[in-house]
Amino acid sequence: MDLWAVSHQEVKAFLLVLIRVSTILLMFPFFNARVIPFLSKAGLAITVTITLFPVLNHEMVAFPETVLGVMQLIIAELIIGIILGLLVQVFFEGVRMMGQTVGFQTGFAMANIIDPQSGFQVAILSNLAYLVAFTLFLLLNGHHILLNAVRESFTILPVGALSLNSELFEKLLPLYGEMFVIAIKIGAPAIAALLFTKVAFGLVTKLIPQMNIMIVAFPIQIVIGLFFFGTSLNVLLRFMERYLSGLGALLVNTMTWLKV
C-alpha cells in the first residue's frame, strides 16, 4: 500500500474519528487517571482509531472549507464523545457515591486518602468500591461492549450528523440522574443497617444515660458498617451484570437520539 496515496479527505476523516475515540477513551473509568502517562493514552487512542478506521462507514457530510465549519465538526465530535463517555461514568460515579455515603455513616468521614487517579482526597470505602466496580467491569467484558459501541457510533452517527435539541436533553437528564438511584440501591443494606444501629444507640442513650455511648458505639458501628459494606459489594456484582446487559442498547439508543 502506498502511504503517500492517501487522500486529504481520508486524513481529515481519520483526524475526526481520532477526536471522537480519544474523547470517549479519556472519559473511560480508570483510563482517565492522572497516573497513566499521557503518551500511553494517546498511543491507545491512535491504535484503536487505526484498528477501526478501515471498517468504518466513511459517509460523512461535505467537509467544510471554512475554519468555522471545521471547528463545528470538531466540537460536534467532542460532544458525542463526552455524552457517550458520561453514560459509562454514571454507574461508576454512583458506586463511588455509595461508598462515600456508607463511609460517612460508618464514621470514616475524617479518614480520607489521596487518590492517585484524581489527585484529590477521597473516602476510603468510596475508592475501594470504585476499584471493585472497575475490576468487575473488566471481568465481565464491559470494555468489549464499549469498544463495540464506539464502532457502532460511526455507523449510526456518521461524522457531522450530530443534532442537539431540547428533547435530547430531556431524555439524557433522567439517565444521569440514575447515579443517585444506583448509589441508594447498591448501598441499601449498609445504609439501612447503620440507620437502625444509630436508632438503637439513641434509645440506649435515653434508657441508660450513664453509659458513654460514644466509646461503645464507635467500634460496633465500624464492624456493622464494614460487614454490610461487604454485602453491598455482593449486590454490586448483580447490579454490574444487569448494567452491562443493557449498556449496549443504552449507548445505541443515545446515538439514535443524537442523529440529525
N, C-alpha and C positions, 0 to 999 in steps of 0.2 A: 504494500500500500504506500502510495506517495503522500507523505505528510504535507508536502507543500501544495498539494492539490485541494486541500481543504478550503471550502469557500468561506467568504466573510459571513454569510448567513449562518453557517454551521457554527462558526466561532461565537457569534452573538447568541445563538440558541444555547450553546454549551455554557456560556457565562450566566445566562438567566437560569438555566437548570441548576448550576452550581450555587447560585444565590438561594434558591428555594431549599435545596438539600442541606446547605450549610446552616440555614436558619432553623430548620427542623432538628438537625442534629445538635445544635447549640442549645436548644430547648429541652433536649432529651435528659432525663434524670441521670445524675452522677456524671454524665459526659460533660455537663456544663460546669463541673467543679473547677476551682482555681488550681488544684494540684495537678491537673492534667495539662501538660505543655501545649502551648498554642499550636506548635508545629504538628503535634500528634492529631489535634482536632482538624487542622487544615488538611493534613495528609489523608485522614479518613474521609473527609467530605469530598476531596478530589477523587479518591479511589471509588467511592460509591457513585459519584457522578459519571466517571468513566465507565463503570460497570453498567449503569442504567442507560446511558445515552444512546447506545446502538439499538436498544429495544423500545425506545420511547416513540410516541407519536409526535412527529415534528411539525404537525399542522399548527400554525400559530398566526396571529394577526400580522398584517404587514408591518415590518419593522420600521418605526418612525424615523424620519430624517432629522428631526429637531432634538435638541438637548432636553427640552421639557418632556417630549414624548418618551424618550429613553428613560428619564427619571421616573415617569409614571409607571413604566413597565417594571423597573427595579423595585419601586415602592410596593407595587401590586404583589410581586413575588415575595417580598419581605412580609407583607400582611398575611399571605397564605401560609407561609412557614410558621409565623408566630401563632396563628389561630390553631393550626394542627398540633403544634408543639404544646400549646397551653392545654389542649384537650387531654394530652397524655399526662401533663403535670398535675391536673386536677386531682386524680386519685392519690398521687404521692403526697401532695400537699395536705390532703385530707388525712392521710396516715400520720403525717408529721404533726398536724394539729391534734390528732387523737393522743399521740404520745406526750405532747406538751400539756394537754388537759389532765391526763392521768398523773403525770409527774407533778403538776401543781397540787392536785388533791392529795397525793401521797406525801408531800412535804419536801419535794426536791426543788422547790422554786428557787432556792439560793444556790443549788448545786448545778451550775451550768459549766459547760466546757467550750473550748474554742473548736468550732467545726472547721477542719482543714478544707472542706469543699467550698464553703462560702466565706470563710474568714471571720465569721461573726460568732457570738456566744449563742449556743442553743441548749435546750434542756437535754439531759442525758437520755431519758426514755424517748424523747422525740427523735433524736438522732438514731437510736437503736431501732426504733420502729421503721424509720425511713430506710435504713440499710437492709433490714429484713425484707421489706416490701420490694426493694430493688433486686435482691437476690432471688426472691420468688418470681419476679417478673422475668428474669433471665432463665430460670429453671423451667418455667412454663412456656418458653419460646415467645415471649411477648415482643422481643426485638424483631423476630421474623414477621410478626403482624405489622409492626411499624414500618419496616423496610418495604413490605408488600404494599402498604398504604401509600408510601412515597412514590412507588412506581405507578400505582393506580391513579395518583393525583394528576399525573401528566396526561392520562387518557381521559379522565373525567373533566379535568380543569386545565386545558392547554394554556400555554403562556399567553398572557394578555386577555384571558377570559374571565377575569375577576369582576364581580358585581357586588357592590356594597349598598345596602338599603336598610331601612328601619326594621323590616320584617326579619332580616338576618340577625340583627342584634336581639330582637325579641326571642328568637329561637336559641341563641347562644347563651344569653344570660342565665336561664334556668340550668343549663348544663354546668356552668361554672359555679352556680350556687350549690350544686350537688356535693361540693367539697365539705360543707358543714354537715350535710346529711351523712356522708361517709364517715366523718370523724365520730359522730354520735353513735352510729350503728356498730362500728368496729369496737369502739371503746365502751359500749354499753355495759358489759359485765363488770369492768373495773370501776366505771363511774358510779353505777348503781351500788356496788358493794361498798365503796368508800363513802357514799352518801349515807347509807344505812349505818355504817360504822360511826360516822360523826354524830348521827342522831342518837345512837346508843350511848356514846360517851357524854352527850349533852344530858341525857336522862340520868346517867350515873352521877354527873356533877350536881344535879338537883337533889338526888336522893342521898348522896354521900358527899356533902360539901367539904369535909375534912380531907378527902383524897386529893393528892396533887395529880390532877388528871393529865397535865402536860407531860409529866415524866412517864406515866403509864401508857398514854395513848400513842405517843410518837413511835416507839418500836412496833407496837401492834399494827398501827396504820401502815407502816412501811412493809411489814410482812404481808398484810392483806392486799396492799396495792400491787406489790411485785407478783404475788400469786395470781391475781386476777388479770394483771397485765399480760402474763403468760397465756392466760385463757383468751385474751383479746387477740394475741398473735395467732392463736389457732383459728380464731374467727377470721383473721386477716387472710389466711390461706384460702378459705372458702370464698371470701369476697374477691380475692385476686382471680380465682378461676372464673367466677361469674363476670368480672370486669373484662377479662381477656376474651371471653366468649362473645361479648358484644362490642369490643373495641373496634374491630374491623368494620362492622356495619355502621358504627357511630362516625368513624372518620369518613367513610364513603358518603353517608348522608350529609355530613357537613360540607364536603366538597361539592355535592349537588346543590346545596343552598348557595354556595359561593359562585356558582356558574352564572354567566350572563343569560 
